[in-house]
Amino acid sequence: MDGNARWAQRRRLPVAAGHRAGAQALKRIVRAANDGGVEDLTVFSFSTENWARPEAEVTDLLGLFIELIDRETNELDAENVRMRFIGRIDGLPEELRRRIAWSERRTEGNTGLNLFVAMNYGGRGELVDAARRFAADVGPDGDEYDFARCMYDSEMRDPELVIRTSGEQRLSNFLLWQTAYAELYFSDRLWPDFTPEDLGAALAHYAGCQRRFGAR
């Protein structure tokens, strides 16, 4: 979900306004995905590298996450969405960790869209953490399927489609293991401007792909 800061700068607004506009875009997209029958949606909300941003921006983001979880969880629960958070959650502030645990408990029985929120997440970090668990719990006789179960959430299925907004064309340390065979879709839209119609265009692009997984 890239482009919040540029969206704000083009409107001569503070970066925080861009993040809040991005949160509204996320709400629209989650609802559209759920209504459209998407089973799993993973959103990259805060990376392990984002701690290097200006302190005021990080503080505002962490506060926004708490606000959003408090405000949106009940509505997501009513819409049968199941919330899951992946990343180095233990590295987040205690108040935010409590909200995350509450949101997951509140929605754990839901059977609609699985919404995975990558928070304090980095793909390389996940691989390192998985390797540690693999070595401790599986050992040298394990295979790639055993390794996959050592990722942050063993229930997460490999994504079929990765959407990157704002015109950038890179994965930026997102789900490096899981996206091995994902189709990639790049949109020039800044994230706050990304609409359900844009999501539909991305899904239509995916529908036209022939997925061979290395075969002919």
N, C-alpha and C positions, 0 to 999 in steps of 0.2 A: 504494500500500500504506500507507494512512493509519491512524493510531490507536495506534501502538506506545507512545508516551509516556502517553497516557490510560489504556491498558490497565495499564501499570505503576503509575500513580498510584492507580488504583482499588483496587489490591492492596497499596498502601503499599510498593512495591518501587522500586528505583532505575530510572531510565530505561533503563539498559543492559540490564536484565532484559527490558524490553519489546522492545528491538531483537532480543535473542536469541530471544524467543518468536516474533517476527515472522519471523525466519530459518527457524524450524521450520515456520511456516505456509507460507512460500514453497516449501520443499522438498515439502510435501504437494501444493501446487497445481501445481507444475511436473510432478510425477509424474502427477497426475490429468489434466492437459492433454495430456501426451505419450501416456498410455494411451488418452485419448479421441479422439485423431486431430487435435488442434489443430496447425496447421502452424507458426504464428508466435506467440510470446508475448513482449511487451515489458514489463518491470517497471521502475518508477521507484524506484531505490534511494537516490540522493543527488543533490540538485539544486545548482545554482550558488548558490542562496540559502541552502542549509544550512550554508555556512561561517560564517554569522552566529550559529549556535547556540553555547551555552557550549563553551569550548575542550575541557573534559574529555569532553563528549558527542561532539564531532567526533573526538577522538583515539580514543575507544572504537569509534566507527563504522568508522573507517579500519582499525583493527586487526581488527575483526570481518570486514570484507570480505576481508582477507588470509587470515584463518583459514578462512572459508567457501570461498574459491577453492581453497585447499590441500586442504581436507577433501572437497569435493563434486565437484571436476572429474573425478576418476577414475570415480566412480560415474555421473555424468552421461554420461561418455564410453561407459561400458558400456551405458547405456540409449539410446545412439544420439542423444543431444542435442548440438546444435551451439551453442557459446557465442560470442556477439558482444557487444562493449561499445561503446556510443555515448556521445558527450559530448566535453568538452574533457579528454581523457585526459592530455594533456601537462601539465595543471595538477595532477595527482595526485602523491603522493609516489613516489619512484623504486621503492621496494620493491613497492608496489602495482602500478605499471605493469609491472614484470617478471612478476608473477603473472598479470596480465591477458593479456599477450602469450603466456605459456606456456599458459594455458587455451584461448585461441583456436587456437593451433597444435595442441594436443592433440586438439581436437574438430573440426578443420576439415573432415575427411572424412566426418563423420556426416550421415545423411540423414533423421533423425527431426525432432523439434521444433527449430525455430530459437529459441533463448532470447536475446533482446536485453536487455542490462542497461544502463539509462540511468544513468550515473555521472558526477558533475560535469556534469550536463546541465541545460539550460534551453531551452525552445522558442524564445524570442526570440533567445537566443544562437546557436542552430542556424541560424535564419534569417539573422542577420547574417553568420555564417561562410559559409553557402551563397551569400549575395549576393557576398561577396568572391571566392569560387571561380568563380561564374558570370561576374562581370565579367572575371576574369583569363583564364578558360579557354574561355568561350563567346562572350560579347560581346552586342551589342544585337540581333542577329538570332535569339537563342535564344527558346524558348517555355517553357511551364510544365513540360513533360516534361524538357527540358534542365535546368531549375532543380531538379527533383526529384532528378536524378542528382548534384546538388552537395550533397545532405544528407549527414549523417555516415556513413550506410551506404546506398549506392545499391541494395543488394539487399533492403532492408527494404520490404515491401509496406505499403500504407496499411491501418491496422487497421480491422476491421469493427465491433468492439465495444470500448468503453472501460469498465472497471469501476473505480469509486471507492468505497472503503470508509470507514467511520466516520461516515457521515451527512452529510459535507460534499458540496456539489453545485457543484463548479467543477473546471476542468481544471488549475489551478495550474501553468501554463506547461509543460504536458506535450504534446509532439508537436503543436504548433499547426498546422503545415502538413498533417501526415499525417491528422489527425482531422477534416478538413473535412466528411466525410460519414459519420463513424462514428456508430453508435448508442451512446447513453450509458446506463449502468446504475449506479444509486447504491444502496449497501447500508449499512444502519445498523450492521452488524457492525464492531467494531474489527479491524484487520488480523490480529492474532494469533489471533483467534477465527474467522477466515474458513476455511471447510472446503471439501473437494471437493464436498459437497452444495450449498453456496452457489454454487460455480462452476457446477454443473449448473443451478441456478435462473437464473443470469445467462444461460447459453447457451440455456435454454428461452425466456427473455424475447426474446433475439435472434432465435430461430427463428420467433417470432410477428410480427416486424417486417416491414413492406413497404418495401423500400429503393428509392426512386424516383430518387435523385440529381438532384432538381430537376424531373423529368418527372412527368406525371400517370399 
